[in-house]
Amino acid sequence: MADGLLVERLRKYLRDLSPEARTLLMTELERGLLRGDDMPGAELVLQELRRNARDTVRPKRPGTLARLFFQPLEPILVDDSATHNHPGRIARIVLDPVWDWICRDLMPGEAKAVTDQVALAFENGEAERAEELAQAFQDRAAIRIQDALTAALSDDKARRRLAGQIGTPRPIEDATAILTVIKARDTLAAFGSQLPNHIKNFDDSTVTAVKAMIDAPTAGGPALFVYVLVMTMSRLAAPWQLIRLAVRAAGSDNASRIAETPYAVTVDIVLAEVQRMIRELKSELRSGRGLAVGALLKSIHDASRGLRSEINFAHESAWGRGLAALRAQVSDLLKGEIETLPGRVRRLLRPRPIKEIAPNSALDQNDVREAEAQIEFVNTCRAYAGELALSEQTTRTWSDLEHYLDPATAALVENLRTAGESDRPFRQSQLDAAVRFCRKVFGEDYAALLLKARDVAASAERKAAKG
């Protein structure tokens, strides 16, 4: 359970950081990923930071016994809705309902007693004793879960009762997956210990070595096949590269030949991962274009390009249609965000008659920051536009922005030069915003020239006021 404890410690460390520190860390990690820096574990840390940023109410931490009980599942857990199907993965959100079912309906008295024993062991500094107690409880719980599932399979009434007790969208499937992993905890832990902690490039030699590990009897065979694949994906710097196992197994990049091998499920795993990232991107955009958007776009772009370049999908195939649908989802999701940018900038920078300007007012700096962030966002989209079917939208939007800003700045400089006492702060704030926007669009040199023009205009206005 050592890996699970390390992950839990990481989560606690990130939760305890100040909001400012979490924001700074997210920014630096995203920049590093976009540069292509080698940062082992960066995706896991970003995932935790994104979830912390989205959660306005910190969820209740599960008890110590619950955390130890579910530690074997850590490599295959996914932070997504329980309604979405991820081959070989279990939604983290189902753990609480399943734990409640175990403690309430399967083993109420025993769960309470072992919870107290584990807590006491930790208080006494006996971590190994606590793990032994938790593993023994896992073994007994596995027998009870198996009995409940067996009864449900042979009796519709028992099945409905069990579904109601667990209360997740896929109760039988969730309980079965959890049971399988718990029973195989030692096998999966042994397999995980053989894998490199971080695989920067899943090249031919590494694919060969890892495939040999997966095919070995010690990996657990067909019952654990999909789980060891997901564990492997969790170690890859580029998770989409998992499909290289399928290409190797088929000896071909032809999708129909890949579909005939057991490794065909790797394509389903990667497509489900892309779908999850798209949902996360949607959530980030709704929350105000979070700092992780750039990294998410890069990951989606790389996965889509990798799938299309390494597997020859027939357009009419299920995989081909699925990938096309995912690319269309991203395009539809981003079009609105991209196309509204010129209008937002115009509303902030448009020349206004003095009667529309309240004395000594200025632009709302939150509006300016949001527009500046949207410019950065659209610029990021430009880097991935071809693969994400956004070339037309990004090209048109960026061109509109360039053609608007260049002449608009001249008008803003002139307005500041002739400004009066009451409208000068507003004119100044518009020109300051224009400098920030132009820095993103035209670069630092253009912004520096505009700053000089602003200073000259402000100087001329002061001289006119003295005269």
VEXZAVO-829192 format. One record per residue (C-alpha): x, y, z; chain. Coordinates in steps of 0.05 Angstrom, whole numbers. Example, Ala and Ser with C-alpha at 12.3 -4.5 7.8 and 13.67 -1.06 7.14 Angstrom:
<rs>
<r c1="246" c2="-90" c3="156" cadena="A"/>
<r c1="273" c2="-21" c3="143" cadena="A"/>
</rs>
This chain:
<rs>
<r c1="0" c2="0" c3="0" cadena="A"/>
<r c1="61" c2="45" c3="-2" cadena="A"/>
<r c1="43" c2="78" c3="-69" cadena="A"/>
<r c1="-27" c2="94" c3="-42" cadena="A"/>
<r c1="2" c2="127" c3="20" cadena="A"/>
<r c1="48" c2="170" c3="-22" cadena="A"/>
<r c1="-10" c2="193" c3="-65" cadena="A"/>
<r c1="-51" c2="209" c3="-3" cadena="A"/>
<r c1="6" c2="249" c3="26" cadena="A"/>
<r c1="12" c2="288" c3="-39" cadena="A"/>
<r c1="-63" c2="303" c3="-37" cadena="A"/>
<r c1="-58" c2="328" c3="35" cadena="A"/>
<r c1="2" c2="372" c3="18" cadena="A"/>
<r c1="-34" c2="404" c3="-41" cadena="A"/>
<r c1="-98" c2="414" c3="-1" cadena="A"/>
<r c1="-58" c2="450" c3="54" cadena="A"/>
<r c1="-26" c2="499" c3="6" cadena="A"/>
<r c1="-54" c2="570" c3="5" cadena="A"/>
<r c1="-98" c2="588" c3="-55" cadena="A"/>
<r c1="-43" c2="634" c3="-80" cadena="A"/>
<r c1="9" c2="579" c3="-77" cadena="A"/>
<r c1="-37" c2="530" c3="-113" cadena="A"/>
<r c1="-49" c2="582" c3="-168" cadena="A"/>
<r c1="25" c2="594" c3="-177" cadena="A"/>
<r c1="40" c2="520" c3="-179" cadena="A"/>
<r c1="-15" c2="508" c3="-231" cadena="A"/>
<r c1="14" c2="564" c3="-274" cadena="A"/>
<r c1="85" c2="537" c3="-272" cadena="A"/>
<r c1="64" c2="466" c3="-285" cadena="A"/>
<r c1="22" c2="486" c3="-345" cadena="A"/>
<r c1="78" c2="528" c3="-374" cadena="A"/>
<r c1="126" c2="469" c3="-366" cadena="A"/>
<r c1="79" c2="421" c3="-400" cadena="A"/>
<r c1="68" c2="468" c3="-457" cadena="A"/>
<r c1="143" c2="475" c3="-465" cadena="A"/>
<r c1="150" c2="399" c3="-466" cadena="A"/>
<r c1="192" c2="397" c3="-402" cadena="A"/>
<r c1="204" c2="329" c3="-369" cadena="A"/>
<r c1="162" c2="334" c3="-305" cadena="A"/>
<r c1="146" c2="266" c3="-276" cadena="A"/>
<r c1="80" c2="266" c3="-239" cadena="A"/>
<r c1="59" c2="334" c3="-266" cadena="A"/>
<r c1="-8" c2="309" c3="-293" cadena="A"/>
<r c1="-27" c2="279" c3="-226" cadena="A"/>
<r c1="-10" c2="343" c3="-189" cadena="A"/>
<r c1="-48" c2="386" c3="-241" cadena="A"/>
<r c1="-108" c2="340" c3="-235" cadena="A"/>
<r c1="-109" c2="349" c3="-159" cadena="A"/>
<r c1="-100" c2="425" c3="-165" cadena="A"/>
<r c1="-157" c2="430" c3="-216" cadena="A"/>
<r c1="-204" c2="392" c3="-171" cadena="A"/>
<r c1="-185" c2="435" c3="-111" cadena="A"/>
<r c1="-196" c2="498" c3="-152" cadena="A"/>
<r c1="-266" c2="475" c3="-174" cadena="A"/>
<r c1="-290" c2="452" c3="-106" cadena="A"/>
<r c1="-321" c2="508" c3="-66" cadena="A"/>
<r c1="-335" c2="462" c3="-8" cadena="A"/>
<r c1="-280" c2="415" c3="14" cadena="A"/>
<r c1="-308" c2="344" c3="17" cadena="A"/>
<r c1="-306" c2="304" c3="80" cadena="A"/>
<r c1="-244" c2="261" c3="83" cadena="A"/>
<r c1="-259" c2="187" c3="90" cadena="A"/>
<r c1="-238" c2="152" c3="153" cadena="A"/>
<r c1="-170" c2="121" c3="160" cadena="A"/>
<r c1="-196" c2="50" c3="150" cadena="A"/>
<r c1="-233" c2="72" c3="88" cadena="A"/>
<r c1="-170" c2="103" c3="58" cadena="A"/>
<r c1="-130" c2="40" c3="72" cadena="A"/>
<r c1="-186" c2="-4" c3="45" cadena="A"/>
<r c1="-189" c2="32" c3="-22" cadena="A"/>
<r c1="-114" c2="44" c3="-30" cadena="A"/>
<r c1="-105" c2="-15" c3="-79" cadena="A"/>
<r c1="-154" c2="21" c3="-125" cadena="A"/>
<r c1="-113" c2="85" c3="-129" cadena="A"/>
<r c1="-77" c2="71" c3="-195" cadena="A"/>
<r c1="-144" c2="59" c3="-231" cadena="A"/>
<r c1="-187" c2="113" c3="-200" cadena="A"/>
<r c1="-213" c2="168" c3="-245" cadena="A"/>
<r c1="-241" c2="236" c3="-225" cadena="A"/>
<r c1="-303" c2="237" c3="-267" cadena="A"/>
<r c1="-378" c2="227" c3="-263" cadena="A"/>
<r c1="-400" c2="158" c3="-241" cadena="A"/>
<r c1="-445" c2="154" c3="-302" cadena="A"/>
<r c1="-388" c2="154" c3="-352" cadena="A"/>
<r c1="-357" c2="88" c3="-372" cadena="A"/>
<r c1="-282" c2="82" c3="-368" cadena="A"/>
<r c1="-256" c2="13" c3="-385" cadena="A"/>
<r c1="-213" c2="-12" c3="-327" cadena="A"/>
<r c1="-225" c2="49" c3="-284" cadena="A"/>
<r c1="-270" c2="65" c3="-225" cadena="A"/>
<r c1="-298" c2="134" c3="-211" cadena="A"/>
<r c1="-271" c2="161" c3="-146" cadena="A"/>
<r c1="-340" c2="189" c3="-130" cadena="A"/>
<r c1="-369" c2="118" c3="-120" cadena="A"/>
<r c1="-322" c2="101" c3="-63" cadena="A"/>
<r c1="-363" c2="136" c3="-9" cadena="A"/>
<r c1="-429" c2="102" c3="-28" cadena="A"/>
<r c1="-394" c2="34" c3="-31" cadena="A"/>
<r c1="-361" c2="46" c3="36" cadena="A"/>
<r c1="-427" c2="66" c3="67" cadena="A"/>
<r c1="-458" c2="2" c3="39" cadena="A"/>
<r c1="-403" c2="-41" c3="70" cadena="A"/>
<r c1="-408" c2="-7" c3="138" cadena="A"/>
<r c1="-484" c2="-2" c3="140" cadena="A"/>
<r c1="-508" c2="-66" c3="106" cadena="A"/>
<r c1="-452" c2="-117" c3="100" cadena="A"/>
<r c1="-408" c2="-112" c3="162" cadena="A"/>
<r c1="-434" c2="-57" c3="208" cadena="A"/>
<r c1="-407" c2="-81" c3="275" cadena="A"/>
<r c1="-341" c2="-106" c3="247" cadena="A"/>
<r c1="-329" c2="-43" c3="207" cadena="A"/>
<r c1="-337" c2="-1" c3="270" cadena="A"/>
<r c1="-292" c2="-45" c3="311" cadena="A"/>
<r c1="-236" c2="-47" c3="258" cadena="A"/>
<r c1="-241" c2="28" c3="247" cadena="A"/>
<r c1="-227" c2="38" c3="321" cadena="A"/>
<r c1="-170" c2="-12" c3="320" cadena="A"/>
<r c1="-137" c2="21" c3="260" cadena="A"/>
<r c1="-144" c2="90" c3="291" cadena="A"/>
<r c1="-111" c2="64" c3="355" cadena="A"/>
<r c1="-55" c2="32" c3="316" cadena="A"/>
<r c1="-39" c2="98" c3="282" cadena="A"/>
<r c1="-42" c2="135" c3="348" cadena="A"/>
<r c1="10" c2="87" c3="375" cadena="A"/>
<r c1="54" c2="96" c3="314" cadena="A"/>
<r c1="40" c2="25" c3="289" cadena="A"/>
<r c1="28" c2="38" c3="215" cadena="A"/>
<r c1="45" c2="-33" c3="195" cadena="A"/>
<r c1="-5" c2="-60" c3="245" cadena="A"/>
<r c1="-58" c2="-13" c3="216" cadena="A"/>
<r c1="-44" c2="-39" c3="146" cadena="A"/>
<r c1="-49" c2="-111" c3="170" cadena="A"/>
<r c1="-116" c2="-97" c3="202" cadena="A"/>
<r c1="-141" c2="-63" c3="139" cadena="A"/>
<r c1="-119" c2="-120" c3="94" cadena="A"/>
<r c1="-151" c2="-172" c3="138" cadena="A"/>
<r c1="-215" c2="-131" c3="136" cadena="A"/>
<r c1="-209" c2="-127" c3="60" cadena="A"/>
<r c1="-205" c2="-203" c3="56" cadena="A"/>
<r c1="-267" c2="-212" c3="98" cadena="A"/>
<r c1="-305" c2="-157" c3="61" cadena="A"/>
<r c1="-287" c2="-189" c3="-5" cadena="A"/>
<r c1="-322" c2="-253" c3="16" cadena="A"/>
<r c1="-385" c2="-214" c3="37" cadena="A"/>
<r c1="-385" c2="-173" c3="-28" cadena="A"/>
<r c1="-377" c2="-236" c3="-69" cadena="A"/>
<r c1="-436" c2="-269" c3="-32" cadena="A"/>
<r c1="-479" c2="-207" c3="-44" cadena="A"/>
<r c1="-462" c2="-205" c3="-118" cadena="A"/>
<r c1="-474" c2="-280" c3="-127" cadena="A"/>
<r c1="-543" c2="-273" c3="-95" cadena="A"/>
<r c1="-559" c2="-213" c3="-139" cadena="A"/>
<r c1="-541" c2="-251" c3="-203" cadena="A"/>
<r c1="-590" c2="-307" c3="-188" cadena="A"/>
<r c1="-648" c2="-266" c3="-159" cadena="A"/>
<r c1="-678" c2="-203" c3="-190" cadena="A"/>
<r c1="-706" c2="-181" c3="-123" cadena="A"/>
<r c1="-638" c2="-187" c3="-90" cadena="A"/>
<r c1="-607" c2="-150" c3="-149" cadena="A"/>
<r c1="-656" c2="-92" c3="-141" cadena="A"/>
<r c1="-644" c2="-90" c3="-66" cadena="A"/>
<r c1="-569" c2="-90" c3="-75" cadena="A"/>
<r c1="-573" c2="-34" c3="-127" cadena="A"/>
<r c1="-614" c2="8" c3="-79" cadena="A"/>
<r c1="-566" c2="-4" c3="-22" cadena="A"/>
<r c1="-504" c2="16" c3="-61" cadena="A"/>
<r c1="-539" c2="73" c3="-96" cadena="A"/>
<r c1="-489" c2="88" c3="-152" cadena="A"/>
<r c1="-510" c2="93" c3="-226" cadena="A"/>
<r c1="-477" c2="25" c3="-241" cadena="A"/>
<r c1="-478" c2="-10" c3="-173" cadena="A"/>
<r c1="-465" c2="-82" c3="-195" cadena="A"/>
<r c1="-409" c2="-61" c3="-242" cadena="A"/>
<r c1="-378" c2="-16" c3="-189" cadena="A"/>
<r c1="-380" c2="-70" c3="-135" cadena="A"/>
<r c1="-353" c2="-123" c3="-182" cadena="A"/>
<r c1="-294" c2="-79" c3="-204" cadena="A"/>
<r c1="-277" c2="-61" c3="-132" cadena="A"/>
<r c1="-281" c2="-134" c3="-111" cadena="A"/>
<r c1="-235" c2="-155" c3="-169" cadena="A"/>
<r c1="-182" c2="-104" c3="-152" cadena="A"/>
<r c1="-184" c2="-117" c3="-77" cadena="A"/>
<r c1="-177" c2="-192" c3="-87" cadena="A"/>
<r c1="-119" c2="-181" c3="-134" cadena="A"/>
<r c1="-85" c2="-126" c3="-93" cadena="A"/>
<r c1="-19" c2="-164" c3="-85" cadena="A"/>
<r c1="-15" c2="-184" c3="-159" cadena="A"/>
<r c1="-29" c2="-113" c3="-182" cadena="A"/>
<r c1="20" c2="-84" c3="-131" cadena="A"/>
<r c1="74" c2="-132" c3="-156" cadena="A"/>
<r c1="60" c2="-113" c3="-228" cadena="A"/>
<r c1="62" c2="-39" c3="-211" cadena="A"/>
<r c1="129" c2="-48" c3="-175" cadena="A"/>
<r c1="160" c2="-74" c3="-240" cadena="A"/>
<r c1="136" c2="-15" c3="-282" cadena="A"/>
<r c1="180" c2="47" c3="-288" cadena="A"/>
<r c1="151" c2="103" c3="-246" cadena="A"/>
<r c1="151" c2="150" c3="-306" cadena="A"/>
<r c1="156" c2="131" c3="-380" cadena="A"/>
<r c1="174" c2="193" c3="-418" cadena="A"/>
<r c1="172" c2="161" c3="-486" cadena="A"/>
<r c1="137" c2="95" c3="-499" cadena="A"/>
<r c1="186" c2="75" c3="-554" cadena="A"/>
<r c1="194" c2="7" c3="-587" cadena="A"/>
<r c1="240" c2="-24" c3="-536" cadena="A"/>
<r c1="198" c2="-1" c3="-478" cadena="A"/>
<r c1="134" c2="-25" c3="-512" cadena="A"/>
<r c1="165" c2="-93" c3="-522" cadena="A"/>
<r c1="188" c2="-98" c3="-449" cadena="A"/>
<r c1="121" c2="-75" c3="-420" cadena="A"/>
<r c1="81" c2="-120" c3="-466" cadena="A"/>
<r c1="122" c2="-179" c3="-442" cadena="A"/>
<r c1="105" c2="-160" c3="-370" cadena="A"/>
<r c1="31" c2="-154" c3="-385" cadena="A"/>
<r c1="30" c2="-221" c3="-422" cadena="A"/>
<r c1="66" c2="-258" c3="-366" cadena="A"/>
<r c1="23" c2="-303" c3="-322" cadena="A"/>
<r c1="45" c2="-263" c3="-261" cadena="A"/>
<r c1="5" c2="-203" c3="-287" cadena="A"/>
<r c1="-60" c2="-238" c3="-271" cadena="A"/>
<r c1="-85" c2="-260" c3="-339" cadena="A"/>
<r c1="-150" c2="-239" c3="-373" cadena="A"/>
<r c1="-186" c2="-222" c3="-307" cadena="A"/>
<r c1="-136" c2="-166" c3="-292" cadena="A"/>
<r c1="-116" c2="-149" c3="-363" cadena="A"/>
<r c1="-154" c2="-83" c3="-369" cadena="A"/>
<r c1="-131" c2="-61" c3="-300" cadena="A"/>
<r c1="-57" c2="-72" c3="-315" cadena="A"/>
<r c1="-66" c2="-33" c3="-379" cadena="A"/>
<r c1="-95" c2="26" c3="-340" cadena="A"/>
<r c1="-38" c2="21" c3="-290" cadena="A"/>
<r c1="10" c2="24" c3="-348" cadena="A"/>
<r c1="-25" c2="85" c3="-377" cadena="A"/>
<r c1="-18" c2="121" c3="-310" cadena="A"/>
<r c1="58" c2="116" c3="-317" cadena="A"/>
<r c1="61" c2="144" c3="-387" cadena="A"/>
<r c1="80" c2="217" c3="-398" cadena="A"/>
<r c1="34" c2="215" c3="-459" cadena="A"/>
<r c1="-24" c2="169" c3="-438" cadena="A"/>
<r c1="-49" c2="162" c3="-510" cadena="A"/>
<r c1="15" c2="122" c3="-526" cadena="A"/>
<r c1="-18" c2="63" c3="-493" cadena="A"/>
<r c1="-46" c2="46" c3="-562" cadena="A"/>
<r c1="24" c2="27" c3="-584" cadena="A"/>
<r c1="14" c2="-39" c3="-547" cadena="A"/>
<r c1="-45" c2="-53" c3="-593" cadena="A"/>
<r c1="-5" c2="-37" c3="-655" cadena="A"/>
<r c1="50" c2="-83" c3="-631" cadena="A"/>
<r c1="1" c2="-139" c3="-615" cadena="A"/>
<r c1="-31" c2="-135" c3="-683" cadena="A"/>
<r c1="34" c2="-125" c3="-720" cadena="A"/>
<r c1="-2" c2="-72" c3="-760" cadena="A"/>
<r c1="-32" c2="-3" c3="-756" cadena="A"/>
<r c1="-96" c2="-28" c3="-790" cadena="A"/>
<r c1="-155" c2="-17" c3="-744" cadena="A"/>
<r c1="-191" c2="-80" c3="-765" cadena="A"/>
<r c1="-131" c2="-123" c3="-748" cadena="A"/>
<r c1="-121" c2="-87" c3="-682" cadena="A"/>
<r c1="-195" c2="-100" c3="-665" cadena="A"/>
<r c1="-181" c2="-175" c3="-669" cadena="A"/>
<r c1="-131" c2="-173" c3="-612" cadena="A"/>
<r c1="-143" c2="-169" c3="-537" cadena="A"/>
<r c1="-104" c2="-103" c3="-538" cadena="A"/>
<r c1="-160" c2="-70" c3="-577" cadena="A"/>
<r c1="-187" c2="-46" c3="-510" cadena="A"/>
<r c1="-128" c2="3" c3="-506" cadena="A"/>
<r c1="-162" c2="44" c3="-560" cadena="A"/>
<r c1="-226" c2="46" c3="-520" cadena="A"/>
<r c1="-187" c2="65" c3="-457" cadena="A"/>
<r c1="-153" c2="123" c3="-493" cadena="A"/>
<r c1="-218" c2="148" c3="-526" cadena="A"/>
<r c1="-252" c2="147" c3="-458" cadena="A"/>
<r c1="-193" c2="187" c3="-430" cadena="A"/>
<r c1="-200" c2="239" c3="-485" cadena="A"/>
<r c1="-274" c2="244" c3="-471" cadena="A"/>
<r c1="-259" c2="255" c3="-397" cadena="A"/>
<r c1="-210" c2="311" c3="-414" cadena="A"/>
<r c1="-262" c2="344" c3="-458" cadena="A"/>
<r c1="-311" c2="344" c3="-400" cadena="A"/>
<r c1="-258" c2="372" c3="-355" cadena="A"/>
<r c1="-242" c2="426" c3="-407" cadena="A"/>
<r c1="-316" c2="444" c3="-409" cadena="A"/>
<r c1="-317" c2="450" c3="-333" cadena="A"/>
<r c1="-255" c2="494" c3="-334" cadena="A"/>
<r c1="-285" c2="540" c3="-386" cadena="A"/>
<r c1="-349" c2="547" c3="-346" cadena="A"/>
<r c1="-311" c2="565" c3="-284" cadena="A"/>
<r c1="-277" c2="623" c3="-318" cadena="A"/>
<r c1="-223" c2="594" c3="-363" cadena="A"/>
<r c1="-179" c2="562" c3="-309" cadena="A"/>
<r c1="-104" c2="560" c3="-312" cadena="A"/>
<r c1="-104" c2="487" c3="-334" cadena="A"/>
<r c1="-140" c2="500" c3="-400" cadena="A"/>
<r c1="-75" c2="504" c3="-441" cadena="A"/>
<r c1="-49" c2="438" c3="-414" cadena="A"/>
<r c1="-116" c2="404" c3="-426" cadena="A"/>
<r c1="-119" c2="430" c3="-498" cadena="A"/>
<r c1="-48" c2="404" c3="-510" cadena="A"/>
<r c1="-66" c2="335" c3="-481" cadena="A"/>
<r c1="-129" c2="330" c3="-523" cadena="A"/>
<r c1="-93" c2="353" c3="-585" cadena="A"/>
<r c1="-35" c2="304" c3="-575" cadena="A"/>
<r c1="-82" c2="246" c3="-562" cadena="A"/>
<r c1="-124" c2="261" c3="-623" cadena="A"/>
<r c1="-64" c2="268" c3="-668" cadena="A"/>
<r c1="-31" c2="206" c3="-639" cadena="A"/>
<r c1="-92" c2="163" c3="-650" cadena="A"/>
<r c1="-100" c2="187" c3="-722" cadena="A"/>
<r c1="-26" c2="181" c3="-739" cadena="A"/>
<r c1="-12" c2="113" c3="-708" cadena="A"/>
<r c1="-76" c2="75" c3="-726" cadena="A"/>
<r c1="-107" c2="73" c3="-794" cadena="A"/>
<r c1="-180" c2="83" c3="-777" cadena="A"/>
<r c1="-233" c2="70" c3="-829" cadena="A"/>
<r c1="-281" c2="129" c3="-830" cadena="A"/>
<r c1="-341" c2="83" c3="-823" cadena="A"/>
<r c1="-312" c2="44" c3="-765" cadena="A"/>
<r c1="-337" c2="54" c3="-694" cadena="A"/>
<r c1="-269" c2="80" c3="-672" cadena="A"/>
<r c1="-264" c2="128" c3="-731" cadena="A"/>
<r c1="-334" c2="156" c3="-717" cadena="A"/>
<r c1="-319" c2="161" c3="-643" cadena="A"/>
<r c1="-255" c2="201" c3="-654" cadena="A"/>
<r c1="-289" c2="246" c3="-705" cadena="A"/>
<r c1="-345" c2="259" c3="-655" cadena="A"/>
<r c1="-295" c2="278" c3="-600" cadena="A"/>
<r c1="-259" c2="327" c3="-646" cadena="A"/>
<r c1="-326" c2="358" c3="-664" cadena="A"/>
<r c1="-343" c2="365" c3="-590" cadena="A"/>
<r c1="-279" c2="403" c3="-577" cadena="A"/>
<r c1="-291" c2="447" c3="-637" cadena="A"/>
<r c1="-363" c2="463" c3="-616" cadena="A"/>
<r c1="-341" c2="476" c3="-545" cadena="A"/>
<r c1="-287" c2="526" c3="-563" cadena="A"/>
<r c1="-319" c2="562" c3="-622" cadena="A"/>
<r c1="-362" c2="607" c3="-577" cadena="A"/>
<r c1="-304" c2="624" c3="-532" cadena="A"/>
<r c1="-261" c2="642" c3="-592" cadena="A"/>
<r c1="-311" c2="681" c3="-634" cadena="A"/>
<r c1="-333" c2="727" c3="-577" cadena="A"/>
<r c1="-263" c2="755" c3="-566" cadena="A"/>
<r c1="-263" c2="813" c3="-617" cadena="A"/>
<r c1="-330" c2="838" c3="-591" cadena="A"/>
<r c1="-305" c2="838" c3="-519" cadena="A"/>
<r c1="-243" c2="877" c3="-537" cadena="A"/>
<r c1="-283" c2="927" c3="-578" cadena="A"/>
<r c1="-331" c2="940" c3="-520" cadena="A"/>
<r c1="-272" c2="957" c3="-475" cadena="A"/>
<r c1="-232" c2="1000" c3="-524" cadena="A"/>
<r c1="-284" c2="1034" c3="-567" cadena="A"/>
<r c1="-277" c2="1111" c3="-567" cadena="A"/>
<r c1="-332" c2="1141" c3="-526" cadena="A"/>
<r c1="-360" c2="1211" c3="-525" cadena="A"/>
<r c1="-349" c2="1248" c3="-460" cadena="A"/>
<r c1="-423" c2="1245" c3="-444" cadena="A"/>
<r c1="-418" c2="1169" c3="-436" cadena="A"/>
<r c1="-360" c2="1173" c3="-387" cadena="A"/>
<r c1="-374" c2="1184" c3="-313" cadena="A"/>
<r c1="-326" c2="1234" c3="-283" cadena="A"/>
<r c1="-261" c2="1203" c3="-257" cadena="A"/>
<r c1="-284" c2="1132" c3="-276" cadena="A"/>
<r c1="-241" c2="1077" c3="-306" cadena="A"/>
<r c1="-249" c2="1009" c3="-339" cadena="A"/>
<r c1="-265" c2="951" c3="-292" cadena="A"/>
<r c1="-198" c2="916" c3="-282" cadena="A"/>
<r c1="-233" c2="849" c3="-276" cadena="A"/>
<r c1="-261" c2="859" c3="-346" cadena="A"/>
<r c1="-192" c2="877" c3="-372" cadena="A"/>
<r c1="-160" c2="815" c3="-340" cadena="A"/>
<r c1="-214" c2="770" c3="-368" cadena="A"/>
<r c1="-205" c2="798" c3="-438" cadena="A"/>
<r c1="-130" c2="790" c3="-432" cadena="A"/>
<r c1="-139" c2="718" c3="-410" cadena="A"/>
<r c1="-185" c2="705" c3="-468" cadena="A"/>
<r c1="-132" c2="732" c3="-516" cadena="A"/>
<r c1="-82" c2="683" c3="-486" cadena="A"/>
<r c1="-134" c2="628" c3="-492" cadena="A"/>
<r c1="-147" c2="641" c3="-566" cadena="A"/>
<r c1="-73" c2="644" c3="-579" cadena="A"/>
<r c1="-66" c2="576" c3="-546" cadena="A"/>
<r c1="-122" c2="549" c3="-589" cadena="A"/>
<r c1="-84" c2="573" c3="-651" cadena="A"/>
<r c1="-28" c2="525" c3="-634" cadena="A"/>
<r c1="-75" c2="465" c3="-636" cadena="A"/>
<r c1="-126" c2="491" c3="-687" cadena="A"/>
<r c1="-110" c2="443" c3="-743" cadena="A"/>
<r c1="-120" c2="379" c3="-704" cadena="A"/>
<r c1="-181" c2="406" c3="-666" cadena="A"/>
<r c1="-217" c2="431" c3="-729" cadena="A"/>
<r c1="-211" c2="504" c3="-706" cadena="A"/>
<r c1="-167" c2="534" c3="-761" cadena="A"/>
<r c1="-221" c2="576" c3="-793" cadena="A"/>
<r c1="-247" c2="604" c3="-727" cadena="A"/>
<r c1="-179" c2="620" c3="-697" cadena="A"/>
<r c1="-151" c2="651" c3="-761" cadena="A"/>
<r c1="-212" c2="695" c3="-771" cadena="A"/>
<r c1="-215" c2="717" c3="-698" cadena="A"/>
<r c1="-141" c2="733" c3="-694" cadena="A"/>
<r c1="-143" c2="772" c3="-759" cadena="A"/>
<r c1="-203" c2="811" c3="-734" cadena="A"/>
<r c1="-167" c2="827" c3="-670" cadena="A"/>
<r c1="-104" c2="851" c3="-706" cadena="A"/>
<r c1="-143" c2="894" c3="-755" cadena="A"/>
<r c1="-182" c2="926" c3="-698" cadena="A"/>
<r c1="-126" c2="938" c3="-649" cadena="A"/>
<r c1="-76" c2="972" c3="-696" cadena="A"/>
<r c1="-120" c2="1032" c3="-716" cadena="A"/>
<r c1="-157" c2="1033" c3="-649" cadena="A"/>
<r c1="-94" c2="1048" c3="-610" cadena="A"/>
<r c1="-81" c2="1111" c3="-651" cadena="A"/>
<r c1="-150" c2="1136" c3="-633" cadena="A"/>
<r c1="-140" c2="1120" c3="-560" cadena="A"/>
<r c1="-74" c2="1158" c3="-559" cadena="A"/>
<r c1="-107" c2="1219" c3="-590" cadena="A"/>
<r c1="-165" c2="1215" c3="-542" cadena="A"/>
<r c1="-117" c2="1215" c3="-483" cadena="A"/>
<r c1="-78" c2="1274" c3="-512" cadena="A"/>
<r c1="-142" c2="1317" c3="-516" cadena="A"/>
<r c1="-175" c2="1290" c3="-453" cadena="A"/>
<r c1="-203" c2="1337" c3="-401" cadena="A"/>
<r c1="-198" c2="1332" c3="-325" cadena="A"/>
<r c1="-261" c2="1288" c3="-316" cadena="A"/>
<r c1="-251" c2="1238" c3="-372" cadena="A"/>
<r c1="-175" c2="1231" c3="-368" cadena="A"/>
<r c1="-175" c2="1171" c3="-319" cadena="A"/>
<r c1="-221" c2="1132" c3="-365" cadena="A"/>
<r c1="-181" c2="1148" c3="-428" cadena="A"/>
<r c1="-118" c2="1128" c3="-390" cadena="A"/>
<r c1="-148" c2="1062" c3="-368" cadena="A"/>
<r c1="-169" c2="1046" c3="-440" cadena="A"/>
<r c1="-100" c2="1059" c3="-466" cadena="A"/>
<r c1="-69" c2="1018" c3="-410" cadena="A"/>
<r c1="-115" c2="960" c3="-429" cadena="A"/>
<r c1="-95" c2="968" c3="-502" cadena="A"/>
<r c1="-22" c2="962" c3="-483" cadena="A"/>
<r c1="-36" c2="896" c3="-447" cadena="A"/>
<r c1="-76" c2="869" c3="-505" cadena="A"/>
<r c1="-25" c2="890" c3="-557" cadena="A"/>
<r c1="30" c2="857" c3="-518" cadena="A"/>
<r c1="-6" c2="791" c3="-526" cadena="A"/>
<r c1="-24" c2="801" c3="-599" cadena="A"/>
<r c1="35" c2="839" c3="-630" cadena="A"/>
<r c1="90" c2="827" c3="-580" cadena="A"/>
<r c1="133" c2="866" c3="-531" cadena="A"/>
<r c1="164" c2="914" c3="-582" cadena="A"/>
<r c1="96" c2="939" c3="-605" cadena="A"/>
<r c1="73" c2="946" c3="-533" cadena="A"/>
<r c1="135" c2="986" c3="-516" cadena="A"/>
<r c1="122" c2="1035" c3="-573" cadena="A"/>
<r c1="51" c2="1043" c3="-551" cadena="A"/>
<r c1="74" c2="1057" c3="-480" cadena="A"/>
<r c1="119" c2="1113" c3="-506" cadena="A"/>
<r c1="61" c2="1142" c3="-546" cadena="A"/>
<r c1="18" c2="1139" c3="-484" cadena="A"/>
<r c1="70" c2="1176" c3="-443" cadena="A"/>
<r c1="78" c2="1229" c3="-498" cadena="A"/>
<r c1="3" c2="1239" c3="-501" cadena="A"/>
<r c1="-3" c2="1245" c3="-426" cadena="A"/>
<r c1="54" c2="1296" c3="-426" cadena="A"/>
<r c1="21" c2="1337" c3="-480" cadena="A"/>
<r c1="-44" c2="1336" c3="-442" cadena="A"/>
<r c1="-9" c2="1361" c3="-378" cadena="A"/>
<r c1="25" c2="1417" c3="-416" cadena="A"/>
<r c1="-42" c2="1437" c3="-447" cadena="A"/>
<r c1="-73" c2="1438" c3="-378" cadena="A"/>
<r c1="-18" c2="1484" c3="-351" cadena="A"/>
<r c1="-24" c2="1530" c3="-411" cadena="A"/>
</rs>
